[in-house]
């Protein structure tokens, strides 16, 4: 086989604003090791540069292999709650002792009543209440029956309309006209009867943001730490797990935000299908590189893995 079977899932066409030339960074003269570009941080996901000290597990003496790496990926589903304004968030209730709070309220009210300044304010408020009662408006004069019917029809027609400032009756038939200042440009308004436009205005599209990570497990082991080529191969296993997490994140975040249990199930199914795909890729990686013994094929896998990491880095960090 002349080329690696792994072709990747993301291309330069998926990047809106490429930061650098990937092919220039993948120059064959400087493409021997995949660990050269590590560590890489993609949003909050940090892909570390592995060393032999990270393989702390107990070696399997019966295994014919010198080293073995285990990785796991993890993701978090955000709370799918659509909030139009932060002011709509409910504040947690504060629990207090009812007896003490009632006693404090009574003491404060007694102090307020005893202060001379507040006594004058209380008397002024009582006088204002009396004045309001005394200054109640007079009843309107009676209107003839015919004019009253006309006015009722006008009121029923205008009942559901929004109040308009500076309105005046121009004639007995109730024609209303809005007073405008001179040299004032009329206001323009545009309406759309399209249901899609109304839906976009009422419910704006929100995008998922799913944190992911991939970790090398502590049970990863090695029998010898003298082979740099073997460390490259084991790093490739770990990076395939990182690519698995990043591809799941890319696909899941292309889904629209919905507050439903069906979407949770869809994300779970997407994760399982993506995970099985990369397990097959990892199996092909071992078979094609002969567990790092086929170094020429190992370099081709290194190149493709580095290319995919750089593309994901530009895709998410834009």
C-alpha positions in Angstrom: 0.0 0.0 0.0 1.5 3.3 -1.1 -0.8 5.6 0.8 -2.4 5.5 4.2 -6.1 4.5 4.1 -7.0 7.3 6.5 -7.9 10.4 4.4 -9.4 12.5 7.2 -12.8 14.2 7.6 -12.0 17.9 7.4 -10.4 19.8 4.5 -9.1 23.3 3.9 -12.5 24.1 2.2 -14.2 23.9 5.6 -12.0 26.7 7.0 -13.4 30.2 6.5 -10.2 32.1 7.2 -7.1 29.9 7.0 -4.3 31.3 9.2 -1.4 29.5 7.5 -0.5 27.1 4.7 -0.8 23.6 6.0 1.2 22.1 3.1 4.1 24.4 4.0 4.0 23.2 7.6 3.9 19.6 6.3 7.2 19.8 4.4 8.6 16.3 4.0 12.0 17.5 5.2 10.4 18.4 8.6 7.7 15.8 8.7 9.4 12.8 10.4 7.7 13.2 13.8 4.1 14.0 14.6 5.2 15.1 18.1 6.8 18.2 16.6 3.5 20.2 16.5 2.5 19.2 20.1 1.2 20.5 22.4 -1.8 22.0 20.6 -4.7 23.8 22.3 -8.0 23.9 20.5 -10.4 26.0 22.5 -10.4 24.5 26.0 -9.1 21.1 24.7 -5.3 20.8 25.2 -3.6 18.0 23.3 -0.4 17.2 25.2 3.0 16.1 24.0 3.4 12.5 25.3 6.6 11.3 27.0 7.5 7.9 28.2 6.8 9.1 31.8 3.1 9.2 30.9 3.0 5.4 30.5 2.7 4.6 34.2 0.7 1.3 33.9 1.9 -2.1 34.8 3.3 -3.8 31.7 1.6 -6.9 30.4 4.4 -9.5 30.4 2.5 -11.9 28.3 1.9 -9.4 25.5 4.2 -9.6 22.5 4.2 -5.8 22.2 6.7 -3.5 23.8 4.1 -0.8 24.7 0.4 -0.2 24.7 -1.6 3.0 25.0 -5.2 3.4 26.2 -7.2 6.5 25.6 -10.7 7.7 26.4 -12.8 10.7 25.2 -15.3 12.7 27.1 -17.9 15.3 26.2 -20.4 17.5 28.1 -23.8 18.4 26.9 -24.7 22.0 27.7 -28.1 22.9 29.3 -30.5 23.3 26.4 -32.4 26.3 27.8 -33.2 29.2 25.4 -33.3 32.5 27.4 -34.0 35.8 25.6 -32.7 38.0 28.4 -30.6 37.5 31.5 -33.2 39.3 33.5 -35.6 36.4 33.0 -33.4 34.1 35.1 -35.0 33.1 38.4 -33.1 34.1 41.5 -32.8 31.3 44.2 -35.1 31.9 47.1 -33.6 33.1 50.4 -34.7 31.2 53.5 -34.8 33.2 56.7 -36.1 32.7 60.2 -39.8 33.9 60.1 -40.0 34.9 63.8 -36.8 37.0 63.7 -37.8 38.7 60.4 -41.2 39.6 61.8 -39.7 41.0 64.9 -37.2 43.1 63.0 -39.9 44.4 60.8 -42.0 45.5 63.7 -39.0 47.2 65.4 -38.1 49.1 62.3 -41.7 50.2 61.7 -41.9 51.5 65.3 -38.6 53.5 64.9 -39.8 55.0 61.7 -43.1 56.1 63.3 -41.3 57.7 66.2 -38.9 59.9 64.2 -40.3 63.4 63.7 -39.2 63.6 60.1 -41.2 60.5 59.2 -44.2 61.8 61.2 -44.4 64.9 59.0 -44.1 62.7 55.9 -47.0 60.5 57.2 -49.2 63.5 57.8 -48.3 64.9 54.4 -49.2 61.6 52.8 -52.5 61.5 54.6 -53.2 65.0 53.5 -52.4 64.1 49.9 -54.8 61.2 50.1 -57.5 63.4 51.3 -56.7 66.0 48.7 -56.9 63.3 46.0 -60.3 62.4 47.2 -61.4 66.0 47.3 -60.1 66.8 43.9 -61.9 63.9 42.1 -62.9 65.0 38.6 -66.4 66.1 37.9 -68.7 63.9 35.9 -68.7 64.6 32.1 -71.8 66.3 30.6 -74.5 64.2 29.1 -74.2 63.5 25.4 -77.2 63.2 23.1 -78.2 59.7 22.1 -77.3 59.9 18.4 -73.9 61.4 19.2 -73.3 58.8 21.9 -73.9 56.0 19.4 -71.4 57.5 17.0 -68.8 57.8 19.7 -69.4 54.2 20.8 -68.7 53.0 17.3 -65.5 55.0 17.2 -64.4 53.6 20.5 -65.1 50.0 19.5 -63.1 50.5 16.3 -60.1 52.1 18.2 -60.2 49.8 21.2 -57.6 47.3 20.0 -55.2 49.9 18.5 -52.0 51.1 20.2 -52.3 54.5 21.8 -51.0 57.3 19.5 -49.5 60.4 20.9 -51.0 63.9 20.2 -54.3 62.7 18.8 -57.2 65.1 18.2 -60.7 64.7 16.8 -60.9 66.6 13.5 -64.6 66.3 12.9 -67.8 65.0 14.4 -67.4 61.7 12.6 -64.3 61.0 14.8 -61.7 61.1 12.0 -58.3 61.1 13.9 -55.3 62.9 12.7 -51.8 62.9 14.2 -50.1 66.3 14.6 -46.7 66.5 13.0 -44.1 69.2 13.2 -43.1 71.0 10.0 -40.1 69.9 8.0 -40.4 66.4 9.6 -39.7 63.4 7.5 -42.4 60.7 7.7 -41.4 57.5 9.3 -41.1 54.4 7.1 -41.9 50.9 8.1 -41.6 47.6 6.3 -43.5 44.5 7.0 -43.2 40.9 5.9 -45.9 38.3 5.8 -43.5 35.5 5.4 -43.8 32.9 8.2 -40.0 32.1 7.9 -39.2 35.7 8.6 -41.4 35.8 11.7 -39.9 32.6 13.0 -36.4 34.0 12.6 -37.3 37.1 14.5 -39.1 35.2 17.3 -36.7 32.3 17.8 -33.1 33.1 16.7 -30.9 30.2 15.8 -28.5 29.2 18.6 -25.5 26.9 18.2 -24.3 24.1 20.5 -21.0 24.4 22.2 -19.9 21.0 23.3 -16.6 20.7 25.3 -14.6 17.6 24.5 -11.4 16.1 25.7 -9.2 13.0 25.2 -6.9 11.6 27.9 -4.2 9.0 27.9 -5.3 6.6 30.6 -3.0 5.7 33.5 -3.0 2.0 32.6 -1.0 2.7 29.5 2.3 0.8 29.8 5.7 0.3 28.2 8.4 -2.3 28.7 11.2 -0.1 27.3 11.7 3.6 26.9 14.6 3.5 24.5 12.7 3.7 21.2 11.7 7.1 19.8 10.0 5.5 16.8 7.8 3.5 19.2 6.9 6.6 21.1 5.8 8.2 17.8 3.6 5.2 17.1 2.0 5.3 20.5 1.5 9.0 20.2 -0.4 8.3 17.0 -2.8 6.1 18.9 -3.5 9.0 21.3 -3.9 11.5 18.5 -6.4 9.3 16.8 -8.5 9.5 19.9 -8.1 13.3 19.9 -9.3 13.4 16.3 -12.3 11.3 17.3 -13.3 13.8 19.9 -12.8 16.8 17.5 -14.8 15.3 14.7 -17.6 14.5 17.0 -17.5 18.0 18.3 -17.6 19.4 14.7 -20.6 17.3 13.7 -22.6 17.8 16.9 -22.2 21.6 16.9 -23.6 21.7 13.4 -27.0 20.7 14.9 -29.5 23.4 15.9 -30.2 23.9 19.5 -33.4 22.2 20.5 -34.8 21.7 24.0 -35.9 18.1 23.5 -35.0 14.6 24.6 -34.8 13.5 20.9 -31.8 15.7 20.4 -30.0 14.2 23.4 -30.6 10.8 21.9 -29.3 12.0 18.5 -26.1 13.3 20.0 -25.6 10.0 21.9 -26.1 8.0 18.7 -23.7 10.4 16.8 -21.1 9.8 19.5 -21.4 6.0 19.4 -21.2 5.9 15.5 -18.2 8.3 15.4 -16.4 6.3 18.2 -16.9 3.0 16.2 -15.5 4.7 13.1 -12.3 5.8 14.8 -11.8 2.4 16.4 -11.7 0.9 12.9 -9.2 3.7 11.9 -7.0 2.8 14.9 -7.1 -0.8 13.8 -6.0 0.1 10.3 -3.3 2.3 11.8 -1.7 -0.7 13.6 -2.1 -3.0 10.6 -0.6 -0.6 8.0 2.3 0.5 10.1 3.0 -3.1 11.4 3.0 -1.6 14.9 5.7 1.0 14.0 7.9 -1.5 12.2 6.9 -0.2 8.7 8.5 3.2 9.2 7.7 4.6 5.7 4.0 4.0 6.2 4.3 5.4 9.8 5.6 8.7 8.3 2.6 8.8 5.9 0.2 8.3 8.8 2.1 11.0 10.8 1.6 13.4 7.9 -2.1 12.8 7.7 -2.6 13.0 11.5 -0.7 16.3 11.7 -2.7 17.7 8.7 -6.0 16.9 10.4 -4.9 18.4 13.7 -3.8 21.7 12.1 -7.1 21.9 10.2 -9.2 21.3 13.3 -7.1 23.9 15.1 -7.9 26.5 12.4 -11.5 25.5 12.3 -12.3 25.8 16.0 -9.9 28.7 16.9 -11.2 31.1 14.2 
